[in-house]
Amino acid sequence: MKFKISPAELQPILKRSFLRAPGKMSLMTFTVFEGKVYCESLNAGSSGPAEVSAPGQVVLRAKAFRQIIDTYKTVPSIEIEGSAAGLRINSFKMPLTSWSPAAKVPAAFA
């Protein structure tokens, strides 16, 4: 999974995906497929356009991800790549709960 998106485009997707602030152990799922990024949490989901290089799906800790993304507000774009080795956000690396190279539109968005 690999995509590029501006922080200004990613923030609303994340906000709409959480009806309340994520707890320390809350998980989120990113699915990247055919020019879109889908973000799902336990209580909501959202999607938006992205420059997709490779489809896939990752599950990760929501609070940690949002805290890291907040540090990239001033950059023009963020490249996010998920693999068996973990998640890479530009040059920062963080662990994943799960990863899959297969992706399809999540049922909630179909």
C-alpha positions as CSV (number, residue, x, y, z in Angstrom):
1,M,0.0,0.0,0.0
2,K,1.4,3.4,-1.0
3,F,-0.2,6.7,-1.5
4,K,0.5,10.5,-1.4
5,I,-1.8,13.1,0.0
6,S,-1.7,16.6,1.4
7,P,-2.2,17.1,5.1
8,A,-5.0,19.4,4.3
9,E,-6.8,16.6,2.4
10,L,-6.0,13.9,5.0
11,Q,-7.1,15.8,8.2
12,P,-10.9,15.9,7.2
13,I,-10.8,12.2,6.3
14,L,-9.4,11.4,9.7
15,K,-11.8,13.7,11.6
16,R,-14.9,12.2,9.8
17,S,-13.6,8.7,10.6
18,F,-13.8,9.3,14.4
19,L,-17.0,10.5,15.9
20,R,-15.1,10.9,19.2
21,A,-11.4,11.2,19.9
22,P,-9.6,7.9,19.5
23,G,-8.6,6.1,22.7
24,K,-5.0,4.9,23.3
25,M,-5.9,1.4,22.0
26,S,-8.3,2.4,19.2
27,L,-7.6,0.9,15.8
28,M,-8.1,2.3,12.4
29,T,-8.0,0.7,9.0
30,F,-6.7,2.4,5.8
31,T,-7.6,0.8,2.5
32,V,-6.0,2.3,-0.6
33,F,-7.6,1.4,-3.9
34,E,-8.1,3.0,-7.3
35,G,-7.2,6.6,-6.5
36,K,-9.0,6.7,-3.1
37,V,-8.0,6.2,0.5
38,Y,-10.7,4.8,2.8
39,C,-10.3,5.3,6.6
40,E,-12.5,3.3,9.0
41,S,-12.7,3.1,12.7
42,L,-15.0,1.3,15.0
43,N,-17.6,4.1,14.9
44,A,-17.3,5.7,11.5
45,G,-15.6,5.9,8.1
46,S,-14.6,8.4,5.5
47,S,-12.8,8.5,2.2
48,G,-11.1,10.9,-0.2
49,P,-9.0,11.1,-3.3
50,A,-5.3,10.3,-3.1
51,E,-2.4,9.7,-5.5
52,V,-2.2,5.9,-5.2
53,S,1.0,4.1,-6.2
54,A,0.1,0.7,-4.8
55,P,-3.2,-0.7,-3.4
56,G,-3.4,-2.4,0.0
57,Q,-4.7,-2.3,3.5
58,V,-3.2,-1.6,6.9
59,V,-4.6,-1.6,10.5
60,L,-2.8,0.6,13.0
61,R,-3.2,2.4,16.3
62,A,-5.3,5.5,15.6
63,K,-4.1,7.9,18.3
64,A,-0.4,7.4,17.6
65,F,-1.1,7.8,13.8
66,R,-3.0,11.0,14.3
67,Q,-0.4,12.5,16.7
68,I,2.3,11.8,14.0
69,I,0.2,13.2,11.2
70,D,-0.3,16.4,13.2
71,T,3.4,17.1,13.0
72,Y,3.2,17.2,9.2
73,K,0.7,20.1,8.9
74,T,3.3,22.4,7.2
75,V,4.5,20.0,4.5
76,P,2.9,20.1,1.1
77,S,2.4,16.3,0.9
78,I,2.8,13.2,2.9
79,E,3.8,9.8,1.4
80,I,2.4,6.9,3.4
81,E,3.5,3.3,2.6
82,G,2.5,0.2,4.4
83,S,4.3,-3.2,4.1
84,A,5.0,-6.3,6.1
85,A,7.9,-4.2,7.7
86,G,5.5,-1.6,9.1
87,L,4.2,1.9,8.1
88,R,6.3,4.6,6.7
89,I,5.1,8.2,6.8
90,N,7.6,10.2,4.8
91,S,10.8,9.1,6.6
92,F,9.1,8.2,10.0
93,K,8.4,4.5,10.6
94,M,5.8,3.0,13.0
95,P,4.5,-0.5,13.6
96,L,1.3,-1.9,12.2
97,T,-1.3,-4.3,13.6
98,S,-1.8,-5.9,10.2
99,W,-1.0,-5.4,6.6
100,S,-2.4,-6.9,3.3
101,P,-1.3,-6.2,-0.3
102,A,-4.9,-7.1,-1.4
103,A,-7.4,-4.3,-1.4
104,K,-11.0,-3.7,-2.4
105,V,-13.5,-1.1,-1.6
106,P,-14.7,-1.6,2.0
107,A,-18.3,-2.9,2.3
108,A,-19.3,0.3,4.2
109,F,-18.4,2.3,1.1
110,A,-19.7,0.0,-1.7
